[in-house]
Amino acid sequence: YYITNNLRSAKSLTMAVCLKRLCFLSLRSMSTVGFVGLGNMGGYMAKNLVKAGKDVVVYDVNESSVQDLKSTGAGACSTPSDLAAVSDVIVTMVPSSPHVVEVFTGSNGLLKTLKPGTLCIDSSTIDPTVSKDVDAAVRAAGGHFYDAPVSGGVVAAENGALTFMVGGDADKFEEVKSYLDDMGANVIHCGANGNGLVVKLCNNMMLAISMIGAAETLNMGIKMGMERQLLSEILSKSTARCWSIDTYNPVPGVMEGVPASRDYAGGFGATLMLKDLGLADDMADGSDSPIVLGKMAKQIYDELCKDEKFAPKDFGVIFKKLSEQ
């Protein structure tokens, strides 16, 4: 009797879980995903959602980027508010804090027409305090907000292999993850809103420091007569190994498919790195955290971005600046 009842209970529980999962997948498949911001990263992210079979509508101030997404099967909206009116899930990927505020709260912003229950996922790298303010505004409008900045660069964005660092309530994280899985290989819940951005800014400060170190080291070795390919290969197999050497090498002619192979076009802009270093600097000051190398990295990229020859380029262009001195 007890065994029979237990088996029935277990069977019922299993069926309930399966039905819940099927219901969730059905609702997900019917959802319209709005995507705002089709830059170097956002364009590929939106394309991967289309490839995954999502019903995607997009908005960007650059009409050519919108047309590019339309050619893949996405729909287009003329303003963020138009996009919000037809979306159940919204992903935003714009350059800075003011852009995020404008996209959400501007005269034609998302909040003008946001539907109750809409899931908002912001993958921009911005000030965590601004993210918390936007979170409060979205909640007040009846929506749900998560900060989900990314790591991995343009190559990972294109290949759907990004890492997402997610901040927000745990209760809807699995739903958030189900959409981010279409664009990334790793989706990690970091805790409350803003925590994803804290991790991202820590990551980018370390990335800037390591890129400067890689560029200085490679430049010195090459000037001392080492062949660039051999030097990079040895360093990538030694204790100096890092992403800036073995995956995103800043020396032209060493690695295909990275910005250095195309005169530092595309990629992660030097000005965006400077912006992130400024945010990390503010975060460090606010938490009484000493960041000697972080502040030096900020100074180096500040100087780099004053030169119009380097400012529009990928942040690995620091190697070119050093090699020309």
PAZAPA-4460 file (N, C-alpha, C; in steps of 0.05 Angstrom, whole numbers, plus 32768, in hexadecimal, padded with zeros to 4 digits):
% residues 325
    n_x    n_y    n_z   ca_x   ca_y   ca_z    c_x    c_y    c_z   seq   type   mol
   8011   7FE8   8000   8000   8000   8000   8011   8019   8000     1      Y     A
   8024   801A   8013   8036   8031   8015   8047   8034   7FFC     2      Y     A
   8051   801D   7FF2   8062   801E   7FDA   8051   8028   7FC2     3      I     A
   8039   801E   7FC0   8027   8026   7FAA   8021   8044   7FAB     4      T     A
   801A   804D   7FC3   8014   806A   7FC6   802D   807B   7FC0     5      N     A
   8044   8072   7FCA   805C   8082   7FC5   8063   8083   7FA7     6      N     A
   805F   806C   7F99   8064   806C   7F7C   8050   807F   7F6E     7      L     A
   8037   807E   7F77   8023   8090   7F6B   802B   80AD   7F6F     8      R     A
   8034   80B3   7F88   803B   80CF   7F8F   8053   80D8   7F7E     9      S     A
   8067   80C6   7F7C   807E   80CC   7F6C   8077   80D1   7F4F    10      A     A
   8065   80BF   7F45   805D   80C2   7F29   804E   80DC   7F24    11      K     A
   803D   80E3   7F37   802D   80FC   7F35   8040   8114   7F36    12      S     A
   8054   8113   7F48   8067   8129   7F4A   8077   812C   7F30    13      L     A
   807F   8116   7F25   808E   8117   7F0C   807E   8122   7EF6    14      T     A
   8064   811A   7EF4   8052   8125   7EE0   804E   8142   7EE4    15      M     A
   804B   814B   7EFC   8047   8168   7F02   805F   8178   7EF9    16      A     A
   8077   816E   7EFF   808F   817C   7EF7   8091   817E   7ED9    17      V     A
   808B   8167   7ECB   808C   8167   7EAE   8078   817A   7EA2    18      C     A
   805F   817A   7EAD   804B   818C   7EA3   8053   81A9   7EA7    19      L     A
   805E   81AF   7EBE   8067   81CB   7EC4   807D   81D3   7EB0    20      K     A
   808F   81C0   7EAB   80A5   81C6   7E98   809A   81CA   7E7C    21      R     A
   8087   81B9   7E73   807B   81BC   7E59   806C   81D6   7E56    22      L     A
   805E   81DE   7E6C   804F   81F7   7E6C   8063   820E   7E69    23      C     A
   8079   820D   7E78   808D   8222   7E77   8099   8224   7E5B    24      F     A
   80A0   820D   7E4F   80AB   820D   7E34   8098   8218   7E20    25      L     A
   807E   8211   7E23   806A   821A   7E11   8067   8239   7E12    26      S     A
   8066   8243   7E2A   8064   8260   7E2E   807C   826E   7E23    27      L     A
   8094   8262   7E27   80AD   826E   7E1E   80AD   826F   7DFF    28      R     A
   80A4   8259   7DF3   80A4   8258   7DD6   8091   826D   7DCA    29      S     A
   807C   8275   7DD8   8069   8288   7DCE   8071   82A5   7DD5    30      M     A
   8085   82A9   7DE5   808D   82C4   7DEE   809B   82D3   7DD7    31      S     A
   8096   82ED   7DD7   80A5   82FE   7DC4   80BC   830B   7DD4    32      T     A
   80D4   830A   7DC9   80EC   8315   7DD5   80F3   832F   7DC7    33      V     A
   80F3   8345   7DD6   80FC   835E   7DCB   811A   8362   7DD1    34      G     A
   8129   836D   7DBE   8145   8371   7DC2   814D   838D   7DBA    35      F     A
   8158   839C   7DCE   8160   83B8   7DC9   817F   83BA   7DCB    36      V     A
   818B   83C3   7DB5   81A8   83C7   7DB4   81B6   83B2   7DA4    37      G     A
   81BC   83B8   7D8A   81C6   83A5   7D77   81E3   83AB   7D6F    38      L     A
   81F4   83B2   7D83   8210   83B8   7D7D   8220   839F   7D78    39      G     A
   823B   83A1   7D7D   824D   838B   7D78   8245   8372   7D86    40      N     A
   823B   8375   7D9F   8233   835E   7DAF   8215   8358   7DAB    41      M     A
   8204   836C   7DAE   81E7   8368   7DAD   81DD   835D   7D93    42      G     A
   81E9   8364   7D7D   81E1   835A   7D63   81E2   833C   7D62    43      G     A
   81F9   8331   7D6A   81FD   8314   7D6A   81EA   8307   7D7F    44      Y     A
   81E7   8313   7D96   81D5   8308   7DAA   81B8   8305   7DA0    45      M     A
   81AF   831A   7D93   8194   831A   7D87   8191   8305   7D72    46      A     A
   81A6   8302   7D61   81A6   82EE   7D4C   81A4   82D2   7D57    47      K     A
   81B1   82CD   7D6E   81B1   82B3   7D7A   8195   82AC   7D85    48      N     A
   8187   82C1   7D8E   816B   82BC   7D97   8159   82B4   7D7F    49      L     A
   815E   82C1   7D68   814F   82BA   7D50   8156   829E   7D48    50      V     A
   8170   8297   7D48   8178   827C   7D41   816C   8267   7D53    51      K     A
   8167   826E   7D6C   815B   825C   7D7F   813D   8259   7D7B    52      A     A
   8132   8267   7D68   8115   8265   7D62   8104   8278   7D71    53      G     A
   810F   828C   7D7E   80FF   829F   7D8C   80F2   82B3   7D79    54      K     A
   80DB   82BD   7D81   80CD   82D3   7D73   80DA   82ED   7D7E    55      D     A
   80EB   82F9   7D6D   80FC   8310   7D76   80F4   8329   7D68    56      V     A
   80F2   833F   7D77   80EE   835A   7D6B   8105   836B   7D76    57      V     A
   810F   837D   7D66   8127   838C   7D6E   8123   83AA   7D6A    58      V     A
   8135   83B9   7D79   8137   83D6   7D76   8154   83DE   7D79    59      Y     A
   815C   83F1   7D68   8177   83FD   7D6B   8176   8418   7D5C    60      D     A
   8187   842A   7D66   8188   8445   7D59   8195   8443   7D3D    61      V     A
   81A4   842D   7D39   81B2   8429   7D1F   81A0   8418   7D0D    62      N     A
   8195   8425   7CF9   8182   8417   7CE7   818F   8400   7CD8    63      E     A
   81A8   8402   7CD1   81B5   83EC   7CC3   81B7   83D3   7CD4    64      S     A
   81BA   83D6   7CEF   81BB   83C0   7D01   81A0   83B3   7D03    65      S     A
   818B   83C3   7D03   816F   83B9   7D03   816A   83A9   7CEA    66      V     A
   8172   83B3   7CD3   816D   83A5   7CBA   817C   838B   7CB9    67      Q     A
   8194   838A   7CC5   81A4   8371   7CC6   8194   835C   7CD5    68      D     A
   8188   8364   7CEC   8179   8350   7CFB   815F   8348   7CED    69      L     A
   8152   835B   7CDF   813A   8355   7CD0   8140   8340   7CBB    70      K     A
   8158   8340   7CB0   815F   832D   7C9B   8161   8311   7CA6    71      S     A
   8163   830E   7CC0   8165   82F4   7CCD   814A   82E9   7CD6    72      T     A
   8135   82FA   7CD4   811B   82F2   7CDB   810F   8301   7CF3    73      G     A
   811E   8314   7CFE   8113   8324   7D15   8100   8339   7D0B    74      A     A
   80EE   8341   7D1D   80DD   8358   7D17   80EB   8372   7D22    75      G     A
   80E0   8389   7D1B   80ED   83A2   7D24   80D8   83B5   7D2E    76      A     A
   80E0   83C6   7D42   80CF   83DA   7D4D   80DD   83F5   7D4B    77      C     A
   80CE   840B   7D4A   80D9   8425   7D45   80E2   8433   7D5E    78      S     A
   80D8   842A   7D76   80E0   8436   7D90   80E1   8420   7DA5    79      T     A
   80EF   8424   7DBB   80EE   8411   7DD1   80D2   840D   7DDC    80      P     A
   80C2   8422   7DDC   80A6   841F   7DE7   8096   840D   7DD4    81      S     A
   8099   840F   7DBA   808B   83FE   7DA8   8094   83E1   7DAC    82      D     A
   80AE   83DD   7DB2   80B8   83C2   7DB6   80AC   83B6   7DD0    83      L     A
   80AB   83C6   7DE5   80A0   83BC   7DFE   8083   83B4   7DFC    84      A     A
   8074   83C2   7DEB   8057   83BC   7DE8   8052   83A0   7DDD    85      A     A
   8066   8395   7DCF   8061   837B   7DC2   8073   8365   7DCE    86      V     A
   8082   836B   7DE3   8096   8358   7DED   808E   834D   7E08    87      S     A
   8094   8333   7E0C   8090   8326   7E26   80AB   8325   7E36    88      D     A
   80C1   8325   7E27   80DC   8325   7E32   80EC   833A   7E23    89      V     A
   80FB   834A   7E31   810B   835F   7E24   8128   835C   7E2D    90      I     A
   813A   835C   7E1A   8157   835C   7E1F   8162   8376   7E15    91      V     A
   8172   8384   7E26   817E   839D   7E1E   819D   839A   7E20    92      T     A
   81AA   83A5   7E0B   81C7   83A4   7E0A   81D1   83BE   7DFE    93      M     A
   81D4   83D2   7E0F   81DC   83ED   7E06   81F5   83F6   7E14    94      V     A
   8203   840B   7E0A   821E   8411   7E13   8222   841A   7E30    95      P     A
   8210   842A   7E3C   8216   8436   7E56   81FD   843B   7E66    96      S     A
   8202   8445   7E7F   81EC   844A   7E92   81D7   845E   7E86    97      S     A
   81DF   8475   7E7B   81CB   8487   7E6F   81BA   847A   7E59    98      P     A
   81C7   8469   7E49   81B8   845B   7E34   81A2   8449   7E40    99      H     A
   81A9   843A   7E55   8196   8428   7E62   817F   8439   7E6E   100      V     A
   8185   844E   7E7C   8170   845F   7E87   815E   846A   7E72   101      V     A
   8169   8473   7E5B   8159   847E   7E46   8147   8468   7E39   102      E     A
   8153   8451   7E35   8143   843B   7E28   812B   8433   7E39   103      V     A
   812F   8433   7E54   8119   842B   7E65   8106   8442   7E6C   104      F     A
   8111   8459   7E72   8100   846F   7E7E   80FD   8487   7E6C   105      T     A
   8108   8487   7E54   8106   849D   7E42   80E9   84A2   7E38   106      G     A
   80E6   84B7   7E28   80CB   84BE   7E1E   80BF   84A8   7E0D   107      S     A
   80D0   8498   7DFF   80C7   8481   7DF0   80D3   8468   7DFB   108      N     A
   80D7   8467   7E16   80E4   8451   7E23   80D2   8438   7E27   109      G     A
   80DF   8423   7E2F   80D1   840A   7E33   80BB   840B   7E48   110      L     A
   80BF   841B   7E5D   80AC   841C   7E73   8091   842A   7E6A   111      L     A
   8091   8438   7E54   8078   8444   7E4B   8063   8430   7E44   112      K     A
   806B   8419   7E3A   8058   8405   7E32   805E   83E9   7E3C   113      T     A
   806F   83E7   7E51   8077   83CD   7E5B   805F   83BE   7E66   114      L     A
   805C   83A5   7E5D   8045   8394   7E65   804B   8388   7E81   115      K     A
   8037   8387   7E92   803C   837A   7EAD   8047   835E   7EA9   116      P     A
   805B   8358   7EBA   8067   833D   7EB9   807E   833A   7EA5   117      G     A
   8083   8350   7E96   8099   834E   7E82   80B4   8349   7E90   118      T     A
   80C4   8338   7E85   80DE   8331   7E8F   80F3   8342   7E81   119      L     A
   8100   8354   7E90   8114   8366   7E84   8130   835D   7E8C   120      C     A
   8141   8358   7E79   815C   834E   7E7D   8170   8363   7E71   121      I     A
   817F   8370   7E82   8192   8384   7E78   81AE   8379   7E78   122      D     A
   81BA   8376   7E60   81D5   836C   7E5E   81EA   8382   7E5A   123      S     A
   81E2   839B   7E5D   81F4   83B1   7E5B   8207   83B1   7E74   124      S     A
   821F   83BC   7E70   8231   83C0   7E87   822E   83DC   7E91   125      T     A
   8221   83E0   7EA8   821B   83FA   7EB2   8221   83FC   7ED0   126      I     A
   821D   8413   7EDC   8220   8417   7EF8   820B   8406   7F07   127      D     A
   8213   83F5   7F1A   8200   83E5   7F29   81EA   83F5   7F37   128      P     A
   81F0   840D   7F40   81DC   841D   7F4D   81C7   8426   7F39   129      T     A
   81CF   842C   7F21   81BB   8433   7F0C   81AA   841B   7F05   130      V     A
   81B6   8404   7F04   81A7   83EB   7EFF   8191   83E7   7F14   131      S     A
   8198   83ED   7F2D   8184   83E9   7F43   816E   83FD   7F40   132      K     A
   8174   8416   7F37   815F   842A   7F32   814C   8421   7F1C   133      D     A
   8157   8416   7F07   8147   840C   7EF1   8136   83F4   7EFA   134      V     A
   8142   83E3   7F0A   8134   83CC   7F15   811B   83D6   7F24   135      D     A
   811E   83EB   7F35   8107   83F5   7F44   80F1   8400   7F32   136      A     A
   80FA   840E   7F1C   80E7   8419   7F09   80D7   8403   7EFA   137      A     A
   80E6   83EE   7EF3   80D9   83D8   7EE5   80C5   83C9   7EF7   138      V     A
   80CD   83C5   7F10   80BB   83B8   7F24   80A2   83C9   7F28   139      R     A
   80A5   83E4   7F29   808E   83F5   7F2D   807B   83F4   7F15   140      A     A
   8086   83ED   7EFE   8075   83EA   7EE6   8069   83CE   7EE3   141      A     A
   8070   83BD   7EF6   8065   83A2   7EF6   8076   838D   7EE8   142      G     A
   808F   8394   7EE1   80A1   8382   7ED3   80B5   8376   7EE6   143      G     A
   80C7   8366   7EDB   80DD   8359   7EE9   80F7   8360   7EDC   144      H     A
   810B   8368   7EEC   8124   8372   7EE0   813C   8362   7EEB   145      F     A
   814E   835B   7ED8   8167   834D   7EDF   817E   835A   7ED1   146      Y     A
   8194   835F   7EDF   81AC   8367   7ED1   81BB   834E   7ECA   147      D     A
   81C4   834D   7EB1   81D2   8335   7EA6   81E8   833C   7E93   148      A     A
   81FD   834A   7E9D   8213   8351   7E8C   8222   8338   7E82   149      P     A
   8231   833B   7E6D   823E   8324   7E60   825C   8326   7E60   150      V     A
   8268   830F   7E5C   8285   830D   7E58   828A   82F9   7E41   151      S     A
   829F   82FE   7E32   82A7   82EB   7E1D   82AE   82F9   7E03   152      G     A
   82A6   8312   7E00   82AD   8320   7DE8   829B   831A   7DD0   153      G     A
   82A2   8326   7DB9   8292   8324   7DA1   8292   8308   7D96   154      V     A
   82A8   82FA   7D98   82A9   82DF   7D8D   8296   82CD   7D9C   155      V     A
   8295   82CF   7DB7   8283   82BF   7DC7   8266   82C7   7DC2   156      A     A
   8261   82E1   7DBD   8246   82EA   7DB7   823D   82DE   7D9D   157      A     A
   824E   82DD   7D89   8247   82D2   7D6F   8242   82B4   7D71   158      E     A
   8252   82A6   7D82   824F   8289   7D84   823B   8280   7D99   159      N     A
   822E   8293   7DA6   821B   828C   7DBB   8228   827F   7DD3   160      G     A
   8240   8289   7DDA   8251   827D   7DEF   8257   8291   7E05   161      A     A
   8246   82A6   7E09   824B   82BA   7E1D   8247   82AF   7E39   162      L     A
   8253   82BD   7E4C   824D   82B8   7E69   823C   82CF   7E73   163      T     A
   8225   82C8   7E7F   8213   82DC   7E8A   8215   82DC   7EA8   164      F     A
   8219   82F4   7EB4   821A   82F7   7ED1   8200   8305   7ED9   165      M     A
   81EE   82F7   7EE6   81D3   8300   7EEA   81CD   8309   7F07   166      V     A
   81C1   8320   7F09   81B9   832A   7F23   819B   832E   7F23   167      G     A
   818E   8325   7F38   8171   8328   7F3A   8164   8312   7F4B   168      G     A
   814A   8314   7F4F   813C   8300   7F60   8140   82E4   7F56   169      D     A
   8142   82D1   7F68   8147   82B5   7F61   812E   82A9   7F54   170      A     A
   8116   82B3   7F5A   80FD   82A5   7F52   80F9   82A4   7F34   171      D     A
   8104   82B6   7F25   8101   82B5   7F08   811B   82B1   7EFA   172      K     A
   8130   82A9   7F09   814A   82A5   7EFC   8149   828F   7EE7   173      F     A
   813C   8279   7EEC   813B   8263   7ED9   812E   826C   7EBF   174      E     A
   811A   827D   7EC1   810D   8288   7EA8   8121   829A   7E99   175      E     A
   812F   82AB   7EA8   8143   82BD   7E9C   8158   82AB   7E8E   176      V     A
   8161   8297   7E9C   8176   8285   7E92   816D   8278   7E78   177      K     A
   8154   8271   7E76   814A   8263   7E5E   814E   8274   7E45   178      S     A
   814D   828E   7E47   8152   82A0   7E30   8170   82A5   7E2D   179      Y     A
   817E   82A8   7E42   819B   82AE   7E40   81AA   8295   7E36   180      L     A
   81A0   827D   7E3B   81AC   8265   7E31   81AE   8265   7E12   181      D     A
   819C   8273   7E05   819C   8275   7DE8   81B3   8286   7DDE   182      D     A
   81BF   8296   7DF0   81D4   82A8   7DE8   81EF   82A3   7DF5   183      M     A
   81EF   8291   7E09   8207   828D   7E18   820C   8270   7E20   184      G     A
   8224   826B   7E2A   822C   8250   7E33   822B   824E   7E52   185      A     A
   822C   8265   7E5F   822C   8265   7E7D   8219   827B   7E86   186      N     A
   8206   8274   7E97   81F4   8287   7EA3   81F5   8283   7EC1   187      V     A
   81FF   8298   7ECF   8205   8295   7EEC   81F5   82A9   7EFC   188      I     A
   81E6   82A0   7F10   81D7   82B2   7F21   81EA   82BC   7F37   189      H     A
   81ED   82D7   7F38   8200   82E3   7F4B   81F3   82EE   7F64   190      C     A
   81D8   82EC   7F66   81CB   82F7   7F7D   81B8   830D   7F76   191      G     A
   81B6   8321   7F87   81A3   8337   7F84   81A9   8348   7F6C   192      A     A
   8196   8359   7F64   819A   836B   7F4E   81B3   837D   7F53   193      N     A
   81C3   8380   7F3E   81DC   838F   7F40   81F4   837E   7F43   194      G     A
   81F0   8366   7F4E   8207   8354   7F53   8214   834A   7F39   195      N     A
   8204   8346   7F24   820F   833E   7F0B   8223   8354   7F01   196      G     A
   821B   836D   7F04   822C   8383   7EFB   8245   8386   7F0C   197      L     A
   8243   8380   7F26   825B   8380   7F37   826F   836D   7F2D   198      V     A
   8266   8354   7F27   8279   8340   7F1C   8284   8348   7F01   199      V     A
   8273   8353   7EF0   827C   835C   7ED5   8291   8371   7ED7   200      K     A
   828E   8385   7EE9   82A1   839A   7EEB   82BC   8390   7EF7   201      L     A
   82BA   837D   7F09   82D2   8371   7F14   82E1   8362   7EFD   202      C     A
   82D1   8354   7EEC   82DD   8346   7ED6   82EB   8359   7EC2   203      N     A
   82DD   836E   7EBB   82E8   8380   7EA7   8300   8390   7EB1   204      N     A
   8300   8396   7ECB   8318   83A3   7ED6   8330   8390   7ED3   205      M     A
   832C   8377   7EDB   8341   8363   7ED8   8349   835F   7EBB   206      M     A
   8335   835F   7EA9   833B   835C   7E8D   834C   8372   7E82   207      L     A
   8346   838B   7E8A   8356   83A2   7E80   8373   839F   7E8A   208      A     A
   8376   8398   7EA4   8391   8395   7EAF   83A0   837F   7EA0   209      I     A
   8393   8368   7E9B   83A1   8352   7E8D   83A7   8359   7E70   210      S     A
   8395   8368   7E63   839B   8370   7E47   83B3   8382   7E46   211      M     A
   83B4   8395   7E58   83CC   83A7   7E59   83E5   8397   7E5E   212      I     A
   83E4   8384   7E71   83FB   8373   7E77   8403   8362   7E5F   213      G     A
   83EF   8357   7E51   83F4   8346   7E3A   8401   8357   7E24   214      A     A
   83F6   836F   7E1F   8400   8380   7E0A   841D   8389   7E10   215      A     A
   8422   8391   7E28   843D   8399   7E2F   8451   8382   7E2C   216      E     A
   8449   836A   7E35   845B   8353   7E34   8460   834B   7E17   217      T     A
   844B   8349   7E07   844E   8341   7DEB   845F   8355   7DDC   218      L     A
   8459   836E   7DE0   8468   8384   7DD2   8486   8382   7DD9   219      N     A
   848D   837E   7DF3   84A9   837D   7DFB   84B6   8364   7DEF   220      M     A
   84A9   834D   7DEF   84B5   8335   7DE4   84BA   8337   7DC7   221      G     A
   84A7   8343   7DB8   84AA   8346   7D9B   84C1   8359   7D95   222      I     A
   84C3   836F   7DA4   84D8   8382   7D9F   84F4   8377   7DA6   223      K     A
   84F3   8362   7DB7   850D   8355   7DBE   8514   833F   7DAA   224      M     A
   8503   833B   7D95   850A   8329   7D80   84FA   830F   7D7F   225      G     A
   84E7   830B   7D92   84D7   82F3   7D92   84C2   82F4   7D7C   226      M     A
   84BE   82DD   7D6F   84A9   82DB   7D5B   848E   82DC   7D69   227      E     A
   847C   82ED   7D60   8463   82F3   7D6E   8451   82DA   7D73   228      R     A
   8450   82C8   7D5E   8440   82B1   7D61   844B   829D   7D76   229      Q     A
   8465   829A   7D75   8473   8288   7D88   8471   8292   7DA4   230      L     A
   8475   82AC   7DA7   8473   82B8   7DC2   8458   82B5   7DCE   231      L     A
   8443   82BA   7DBD   8428   82B7   7DC7   8421   829A   7DCE   232      S     A
   842B   8287   7DBE   8426   826B   7DC3   8433   8262   7DDE   233      E     A
   844B   826B   7DE3   8459   8264   7DFB   844B   8270   7E14   234      I     A
   8444   8289   7E12   8437   8297   7E28   841B   828A   7E2E   235      L     A
   840E   8280   7E19   83F4   8274   7E1D   83F5   8259   7E2A   236      S     A
   840E   824E   7E2B   8412   8234   7E38   8422   8236   7E52   237      K     A
   8426   824F   7E5B   8436   8253   7E73   8426   8261   7E88   238      S     A
   8433   8268   7E9E   8424   8274   7EB4   8419   8290   7EAE   239      T     A
   8422   829C   7E98   8417   82B6   7E90   83FE   82B3   7E80   240      A     A
   83F4   829B   7E7C   83DD   8296   7E6B   83C5   82A6   7E75   241      R     A
   83B7   82B3   7E62   839E   82C1   7E69   838D   82C5   7E50   242      C     A
   8374   82CC   7E53   8362   82CF   7E3C   836C   82E3   7E28   243      W     A
   837A   82F8   7E31   8384   830D   7E1F   839B   8303   7E0E   244      S     A
   83A6   82EC   7E14   83BB   82E0   7E04   83B1   82C8   7DF4   245      I     A
   83A3   82B5   7E01   839C   829C   7DF3   8381   829D   7DE4   246      D     A
   8371   82B1   7DE8   8357   82B2   7DDC   8352   82CC   7DCC   247      T     A
   835E   82E2   7DD5   8358   82FD   7DCA   8372   830C   7DC6   248      Y     A
   8385   82FE   7DBB   83A0   830A   7DB8   83A0   8324   7DAA   249      N     A
   83AE   8339   7DB6   83AD   8354   7DAA   83C2   8359   7D95   250      P     A
   83D2   8345   7D8E   83E7   8349   7D7A   83DD   8341   7D5E   251      V     A
   83DE   8353   7D4B   83D5   834C   7D30   83E5   8335   7D25   252      P     A
   83D7   8323   7D17   83E5   830D   7D0A   83E9   82F4   7D1A   253      G     A
   83DF   82F5   7D33   83E3   82DD   7D45   83CA   82CC   7D45   254      V     A
   83B3   82D7   7D45   839A   82C8   7D48   8385   82D3   7D35   255      M     A
   8377   82C1   7D27   8362   82C8   7D15   8348   82CC   7D24   256      E     A
   8337   82DE   7D19   831C   82E1   7D24   831A   82F3   7D3C   257      G     A
   8330   8300   7D44   832F   8313   7D5A   8334   832F   7D4F   258      V     A
   832C   8344   7D5E   832F   835F   7D53   834B   8366   7D4A   259      P     A
   8360   835C   7D57   837B   8362   7D4E   8381   8359   7D32   260      A     A
   8371   8345   7D28   8376   833B   7D0D   8368   834D   7CF8   261      S     A
   8359   8361   7D01   834B   8372   7CEE   834F   8390   7CF6   262      R     A
   8367   8396   7CFE   836E   83B1   7D06   835D   83BB   7D1E   263      D     A
   8357   83A9   7D2F   8348   83AF   7D48   832C   83B9   7D44   264      Y     A
   8320   83B2   7D2D   8305   83BA   7D28   82F2   83A8   7D37   265      A     A
   82DA   83B3   7D3F   82C7   83A3   7D4D   82D1   839D   7D69   266      G     A
   82C7   8387   7D74   82D0   837F   7D8F   82C5   8390   7DA5   267      G     A
   82D4   8392   7DBB   82CC   83A2   7DD2   82DB   83BC   7DD2   268      F     A
   82CD   83D2   7DCD   82DA   83EC   7DC9   82EA   83F6   7DE1   269      G     A
   8300   8403   7DDA   8312   840F   7DEF   8302   8423   7E00   270      A     A
   82F0   8432   7DF4   82E0   8445   7E03   82CD   8437   7E17   271      T     A
   82C3   8420   7E0E   82B2   8411   7E20   82C2   8405   7E38   272      L     A
   82DA   83FD   7E32   82EB   83F3   7E48   82F1   840A   7E5C   273      M     A
   82F6   8421   7E51   82FB   8438   7E62   82E3   843E   7E73   274      L     A
   82CB   843D   7E67   82B2   8441   7E76   82B0   842D   7E8D   275      K     A
   82B5   8414   7E87   82B3   83FF   7E9C   82C8   8402   7EB2   276      D     A
   82DF   840B   7EAB   82F4   8411   7EBF   82EC   8428   7ED1   277      L     A
   82DE   843B   7EC5   82D3   8451   7ED5   82BE   8447   7EE9   278      G     A
   82AD   8435   7EE0   8299   842A   7EF2   82A6   8419   7F08   279      L     A
   82BA   840A   7F01   82C9   83FA   7F15   82D7   840C   7F29   280      A     A
   82E2   8422   7F1F   82EF   8435   7F31   82DB   8441   7F45   281      D     A
   82C3   8448   7F3B   82AE   8453   7F4D   82A6   843E   7F62   282      D     A
   82A3   8425   7F59   829B   840F   7F6A   82B1   840B   7F80   283      M     A
   82CA   840C   7F78   82E0   8409   7F8B   82E0   841F   7F9F   284      A     A
   82DD   8438   7F96   82DC   844E   7FA9   82C5   844C   7FBC   285      D     A
   82AE   8443   7FB2   8296   8441   7FC3   8298   842A   7FD7   286      G     A
   82AA   8417   7FD2   82AD   8400   7FE5   82C7   8401   7FF3   287      S     A
   82D6   8417   7FF1   82F0   841A   7FFE   8303   8403   7FF6   288      D     A
   8303   83FC   7FDC   8314   83E6   7FD2   832C   83F2   7FC3   289      S     A
   8344   83EC   7FCB   835B   83F6   7FBD   835E   83E8   7FA2   290      P     A
   8361   83F6   7F8C   8365   83EA   7F72   837B   83F9   7F63   291      I     A
   8393   83F5   7F6C   83AA   8404   7F61   83AD   83FE   7F43   292      V     A
   83AD   83E5   7F3C   83B0   83DE   7F1F   8397   83E6   7F10   293      L     A
   8380   83E4   7F1C   8367   83EC   7F0F   8368   8409   7F07   294      G     A
   8371   841A   7F1A   8373   8437   7F14   8388   843C   7EFF   295      K     A
   839E   842D   7EFF   83B2   8431   7EEA   83A7   8429   7ECF   296      M     A
   8398   8413   7ECE   838C   840A   7EB5   8379   8420   7EAA   297      A     A
   836A   842C   7EBC   8358   8441   7EB4   8367   8459   7EA8   298      K     A
   837D   8460   7EB4   838E   8476   7EAA   8399   846F   7E8E   299      Q     A
   83A2   8456   7E8B   83AD   844E   7E71   8399   844F   7E5B   300      I     A
   8380   8445   7E61   836B   8445   7E4C   8360   8461   7E48   301      Y     A
   8361   8472   7E5C   8359   848E   7E59   836C   849C   7E45   302      D     A
   8385   8497   7E48   8399   84A3   7E37   8396   8497   7E1A   303      E     A
   8391   847E   7E18   838E   8471   7DFE   8376   847D   7DEF   304      L     A
   8360   8481   7DFD   8347   848A   7DF1   8348   84A8   7DEA   305      C     A
   835C   84B6   7DF2   835F   84D2   7DEA   8369   84D4   7DCE   306      K     A
   8375   84BF   7DC3   837F   84BE   7DA8   8369   84B3   7D96   307      D     A
   835F   84C3   7D83   8349   84BB   7D72   8350   84A3   7D60   308      E     A
   836A   849E   7D5D   8373   8487   7D4E   836D   846C   7D5C   309      K     A
   836D   846D   7D77   8369   8455   7D87   834D   8453   7D93   310      F     A
   8341   8469   7D9A   8328   8469   7DA9   8312   8458   7D9C   311      A     A
   830E   8458   7D82   82F8   8448   7D77   82FE   842A   7D75   312      P     A
   8316   8422   7D7B   831F   8406   7D77   8319   83F4   7D8F   313      K     A
   831D   83DA   7D8B   831B   83C6   7DA0   8330   83CC   7DB5   314      D     A
   832A   83C5   7DCE   833C   83CC   7DE5   8357   83BF   7DE3   315      F     A
   835A   83AA   7DD2   8374   839E   7DCE   8387   83AF   7DBE   316      G     A
   837D   83C6   7DB4   838E   83D9   7DA4   83A3   83E5   7DB6   317      V     A
   83A1   83E0   7DD0   83B7   83EA   7DE2   83D2   83DE   7DD9   318      I     A
   83D2   83C6   7DCD   83EB   83BB   7DC2   83F6   83CC   7DAC   319      F     A
   83E5   83D5   7D9A   83EE   83E6   7D84   83FA   8400   7D8E   320      K     A
   83ED   840C   7DA2   83F8   8425   7DAD   8414   8420   7DB9   321      K     A
   8417   840A   7DC8   8431   8405   7DD4   8446   83FE   7DBF   322      L     A
   843F   83F0   7DAA   8452   83E8   7D95   845C   83FF   7D85   323      S     A
   844C   8415   7D85   8454   842D   7D75   8465   8440   7D85   324      E     A
   8468   843B   7D9F   8478   844E   7DAF   8496   8448   7DAC   325      Q     A
***
